[in-house]
Amino acid sequence: MFTLNSGTHNQRAAVSDWLVGLDAVTPDTAERIITAWVTTWTSSTYPALEDIPFSANAPTYPLMRHVNEVTRAGQALMPRAAEDWGVAPSPEIILPILILHDIDKPLLSERDATGVHKTALAKRMPHGVVGAMLLRDLGFDQRIIETVATHATDAPFHGDTAEAHILHYADLFAADHALRSQGLTPFYRR
């Protein structure tokens, strides 16, 4: 599935330069987030981060862009959750969830001359589960692991935490943007 890999200085710099929100978590958490992304990138068939698609449905929309859109949308929802729900999620929990929610996507698709297709792994394990396994191996908080594992729209069940709700709305907001920008039907119209 994946091999834990800290990566080269250049790989770590590429991930660090790309991700929004790393400056709002502790240095240890930021390093583990970077290691997680380097691990899935270097364990995938994609030579560059820019090559990883958001999905087979939107193969020209970069996963990099989607992840940052989710993170920014989630950051915008955090004060609303605090004000409207009376819940102020910890940045050490919600930011890794937002940044890492699609951590397994590089392992679940591959590109060939005919397009982007599911990998053999994607046919055996649902989106979110492989990512959760990686996050467990890297020592992330159980709340982060559980939310990543169950966030996909087709997951058999979903978490009922404020963090899970924030991720859900941020992810669908960004996913609908990706789909609309590609001329595809957004989730809210399905």
Buried (B, 14 or more C-beta within 10 A) or exposed (E): EBEEBEBEEEBBEBBBEBBBBBEBBEEEBBBBBBBBBBBBBBBBEBEEBEBBBBBBBBBEBBBBBBBBBBBBBBBEBBEEBEEEEEBEBEBBBBBBBBBBBBBBBBBBBBBEEEEBEEBEBBEEBBBBBBBBBBBBBBEBBEBBBBBBBBBBEEBEEBBEBBBBBBBBBBBBBBBBBBBBBBEBEBEEEE
